[in-house]
């Protein structure tokens, strides 16, 4: 594959990934990966960045074990050529922790996330996105361990730091806001959860468009919060509007599609009873 064609392929894959078409991004990264290895060699970072992006595409599709495999390989490669405390290595370690946490291996995921935090902070990278992502992962783990108050405190702290370092409209800040909304819901602060999730919902729609999977994700979470708050008609409207999008971009089997379908059924039933 010619160098220009290869670079065009990498740019196309990255563009498709950021548009939220994770299936196409996965296919494109798989297609170019052998050529990237041959063109650059494994002592260059481009093959490892390509593997990371392939892993993130798989992560976006909910294929967490496969994402873990590519993130592990990227971490091993980057530790070898960049060092354990390089910002890109720290970022990779945080991504690996996410993929492992999604599989319910909480202690292993936290150990990796805490190592990313330790390495970053020791190098003065407290505001680096890899460190902030790792802190977010720890808060997410606490939430799933039902350590609710601690999760809310950690999520509030990392959201505040992200807002200060990256701004309110950054994708990572929106992710932290989504996590914080879930934490607030779990400690019974439904008003705070709704306000935060609503902010993230409108922010993601403006930044990514309504058909991006991350926009579908926050619509799913916000609908659940509205149900918990007794706002049945608002939840029904949001879920009904988003469900066809989820079916189109994620498929019927995806957890967010299934969750939205459940909200539609639940709220339809509740409205009939009223």
C-alpha positions as CSV (number, residue, x, y, z in Angstrom):
1,X,0.0,0.0,0.0
2,X,1.4,3.4,-1.0
3,X,2.3,5.8,1.9
4,X,-0.3,8.4,0.7
5,X,-3.0,5.7,0.4
6,X,-2.1,4.4,3.9
7,X,-2.2,7.9,5.5
8,X,-5.5,8.5,3.7
9,X,-6.9,5.3,5.2
10,X,-5.8,6.2,8.7
11,X,-7.4,9.7,8.4
12,X,-10.6,8.2,7.1
13,X,-10.7,5.6,9.9
14,X,-10.2,8.3,12.5
15,X,-12.8,10.6,11.0
16,X,-15.4,7.7,10.9
17,X,-14.5,6.8,14.5
18,X,-15.2,10.4,15.7
19,X,-18.5,10.4,13.8
20,X,-19.5,7.4,16.0
21,X,-19.6,4.7,13.2
22,X,-17.6,2.2,15.3
23,X,-18.4,-0.7,13.0
24,X,-16.9,1.0,9.9
25,X,-14.0,2.4,11.9
26,X,-13.2,-1.1,13.2
27,X,-13.2,-2.5,9.6
28,X,-11.0,0.3,8.3
29,X,-8.4,-0.1,11.1
30,X,-8.3,-3.8,10.6
31,X,-7.7,-3.3,6.9
32,X,-4.8,-0.9,7.4
33,X,-3.1,-2.4,10.4
34,X,-0.9,-5.0,8.5
35,X,0.2,-2.2,6.1
36,X,0.9,0.2,9.1
37,X,3.1,-2.5,10.6
38,X,5.0,-3.0,7.4
39,X,5.4,0.7,6.6
40,X,6.5,1.9,10.0
41,X,7.7,-1.1,12.0
42,X,6.9,-1.8,15.6
43,X,9.6,0.6,17.0
44,X,7.4,3.5,15.7
45,X,4.3,4.6,17.6
46,X,1.9,4.7,14.6
47,X,1.2,0.9,14.8
48,X,0.5,1.2,18.5
49,X,-1.8,4.2,18.0
50,X,-3.6,2.2,15.3
51,X,-4.1,-0.7,17.7
52,X,-5.4,1.7,20.3
53,X,-8.0,3.2,17.9
54,X,-9.0,-0.3,16.8
55,X,-9.5,-1.2,20.5
56,X,-11.5,1.9,21.1
57,X,-13.7,1.1,18.1
58,X,-14.3,-2.4,19.5
59,X,-15.0,-0.8,22.9
60,X,-17.6,1.4,21.3
61,X,-19.3,-1.7,20.0
62,X,-19.4,-3.3,23.4
63,X,-16.8,-5.9,22.5
64,X,-14.8,-5.3,25.6
65,X,-12.7,-8.4,25.7
66,X,-11.4,-7.7,22.2
67,X,-10.8,-4.1,23.1
68,X,-8.8,-5.2,26.1
69,X,-6.6,-7.4,23.9
70,X,-5.6,-4.5,21.6
71,X,-5.2,-2.1,24.5
72,X,-2.9,-4.5,26.3
73,X,-0.8,-4.9,23.1
74,X,-0.6,-1.1,22.8
75,X,0.4,-0.7,26.4
76,X,3.2,-3.2,26.0
77,X,4.4,-1.6,22.8
78,X,4.3,1.9,24.2
79,X,6.0,0.9,27.5
80,X,8.8,-0.5,25.4
81,X,9.4,2.4,23.0
82,X,8.1,5.4,25.0
83,X,8.5,4.4,28.6
84,X,6.0,3.7,31.4
85,X,5.4,7.3,32.3
86,X,5.1,8.8,28.9
87,X,1.7,10.7,28.5
88,X,0.6,8.4,25.6
89,X,1.5,5.3,27.7
90,X,-0.5,6.7,30.7
91,X,-3.4,7.3,28.4
92,X,-3.3,3.8,27.1
93,X,-3.2,2.4,30.6
94,X,-6.3,4.3,31.5
95,X,-8.1,2.9,28.4
96,X,-7.1,-0.6,29.4
97,X,-8.5,-0.1,32.8
98,X,-11.8,1.0,31.2
99,X,-12.0,-2.2,29.1
100,X,-11.3,-4.4,32.0
101,X,-13.8,-2.6,34.3
102,X,-16.5,-3.1,31.7
103,X,-16.0,-6.8,32.1
104,X,-16.6,-6.6,35.9
105,X,-13.0,-7.2,37.0
106,X,-13.1,-4.3,39.4
107,X,-9.9,-4.9,41.4
108,X,-7.7,-5.5,38.4
109,X,-9.2,-2.5,36.6
110,X,-8.7,-0.3,39.7
111,X,-5.1,-1.4,40.1
112,X,-4.3,-0.4,36.5
113,X,-6.2,2.9,36.8
114,X,-4.4,3.8,40.1
115,X,-1.0,3.0,38.5
116,X,-1.9,5.5,35.7
117,X,-2.8,8.1,38.3
118,X,0.4,7.4,40.3
119,X,2.7,7.6,37.2
120,X,1.0,10.7,35.9
121,X,1.0,12.6,39.2
122,X,4.7,11.7,39.8
123,X,5.5,13.4,36.5
124,X,3.4,16.4,37.2
125,X,0.7,15.4,34.8
126,X,-2.3,15.8,37.2
127,X,-4.3,17.5,34.5
128,X,-3.4,15.1,31.7
129,X,-6.4,13.5,30.1
130,X,-5.0,10.0,30.8
131,X,-4.8,10.7,34.6
132,X,-8.3,12.3,34.6
133,X,-9.7,9.3,32.7
134,X,-8.1,7.0,35.2
135,X,-9.7,8.9,38.1
136,X,-13.0,8.7,36.3
137,X,-12.6,5.0,36.0
138,X,-12.0,4.7,39.7
139,X,-15.2,6.6,40.4
140,X,-17.1,4.4,38.0
141,X,-15.8,1.3,39.7
142,X,-16.9,2.7,43.1
143,X,-20.4,3.2,41.7
144,X,-20.6,-0.4,40.6
145,X,-19.3,-1.5,43.9
146,X,-22.3,0.3,45.5
147,X,-19.9,2.6,47.3
148,X,-22.3,5.4,46.3
149,X,-21.2,8.4,48.4
150,X,-17.5,7.8,47.7
151,X,-18.4,7.4,44.0
152,X,-20.3,10.7,44.0
153,X,-17.4,12.5,45.7
154,X,-14.8,11.1,43.3
155,X,-17.0,11.9,40.3
156,X,-17.6,15.5,41.5
157,X,-13.9,16.0,42.0
158,X,-12.8,14.7,38.5
159,X,-15.7,16.6,36.8
160,X,-14.5,19.9,38.4
161,X,-10.9,19.2,37.4
162,X,-11.9,18.4,33.8
163,X,-14.1,21.4,33.6
164,X,-11.2,23.6,34.7
165,X,-8.6,22.0,32.5
166,X,-10.5,21.1,29.3
167,X,-13.6,23.2,29.5
168,X,-17.3,22.5,29.7
169,X,-17.8,21.5,26.1
170,X,-15.0,18.8,25.9
171,X,-16.1,15.2,25.1
172,X,-14.3,14.0,28.2
173,X,-16.0,16.6,30.4
174,X,-19.3,15.4,29.0
175,X,-18.4,11.8,29.9
176,X,-17.5,12.9,33.5
177,X,-20.8,14.8,33.6
178,X,-22.7,11.6,32.6
179,X,-20.9,9.6,35.3
180,X,-21.7,12.3,37.9
181,X,-25.4,12.2,36.9
182,X,-25.4,8.5,37.5
183,X,-23.7,8.9,40.9
184,X,-26.2,11.6,41.9
185,X,-29.1,9.4,40.9
186,X,-27.7,6.6,43.1
187,X,-27.5,8.7,46.2
188,X,-31.0,10.0,45.7
189,X,-30.3,13.4,44.3
190,X,-32.7,13.2,41.4
191,X,-32.9,16.9,40.8
192,X,-29.1,17.2,40.6
193,X,-28.9,14.1,38.4
194,X,-31.5,15.4,36.0
195,X,-29.8,18.8,35.8
196,X,-26.4,17.3,35.1
197,X,-27.7,14.7,32.6
198,X,-29.8,17.4,30.8
199,X,-26.7,19.6,30.4
200,X,-24.7,16.7,29.0
201,X,-27.5,15.7,26.7
202,X,-27.8,19.1,25.1
203,X,-24.0,19.5,24.9
204,X,-23.5,16.2,23.2
205,X,-26.3,16.9,20.7
206,X,-24.7,20.2,19.8
207,X,-21.2,18.8,19.6
208,X,-21.8,15.3,18.1
209,X,-25.3,15.3,16.6
210,X,-28.3,13.3,17.8
211,X,-27.2,10.1,16.0
212,X,-23.8,9.7,17.7
213,X,-23.7,6.7,20.1
214,X,-22.6,9.0,22.9
215,X,-25.7,11.1,22.4
216,X,-27.9,8.0,22.5
217,X,-26.1,6.9,25.7
218,X,-26.9,10.1,27.6
219,X,-30.5,10.1,26.3
220,X,-30.8,6.5,27.6
221,X,-29.5,7.6,31.0
222,X,-31.5,10.8,31.2
223,X,-34.7,8.9,30.4
224,X,-34.0,6.5,33.3
225,X,-33.5,9.5,35.6
226,X,-36.7,11.0,34.5
227,X,-38.6,7.8,35.2
228,X,-37.1,7.6,38.7
229,X,-38.1,11.2,39.2
230,X,-41.7,10.4,38.2
231,X,-41.6,12.5,35.0
232,X,-43.2,9.8,33.0
233,X,-44.3,11.9,30.0
234,X,-40.9,13.5,29.6
235,X,-39.2,10.1,29.8
236,X,-41.6,8.6,27.3
237,X,-41.0,11.5,24.8
238,X,-37.2,11.3,25.0
239,X,-37.1,7.5,24.8
240,X,-39.6,7.3,22.0
241,X,-37.6,9.9,20.0
242,X,-34.3,8.2,20.6
243,X,-35.2,4.5,20.3
244,X,-35.3,4.5,16.4
245,X,-31.9,6.2,16.4
246,X,-30.5,3.6,18.7
247,X,-31.9,0.8,16.6
248,X,-30.4,2.3,13.5
249,X,-26.9,3.1,14.8
250,X,-26.4,0.5,17.5
251,X,-28.8,-2.4,16.6
252,X,-31.6,-4.1,18.5
253,X,-29.3,-6.1,20.8
254,X,-27.3,-3.2,22.2
255,X,-27.8,-2.5,25.9
256,X,-28.8,1.2,25.3
257,X,-31.3,0.1,22.6
258,X,-32.8,-2.5,25.0
259,X,-32.9,0.1,27.8
260,X,-34.7,2.7,25.7
261,X,-37.2,0.0,24.6
262,X,-37.8,-0.9,28.2
263,X,-38.4,2.8,29.1
264,X,-40.8,3.1,26.2
265,X,-42.8,0.1,27.4
266,X,-42.6,1.1,31.0
267,X,-43.8,4.7,30.4
268,X,-46.5,3.6,27.9
269,X,-47.9,1.4,30.6
270,X,-47.7,4.1,33.2
271,X,-49.4,6.6,31.0
272,X,-52.2,4.2,30.2
273,X,-52.8,3.6,34.0
274,X,-53.0,7.4,34.5
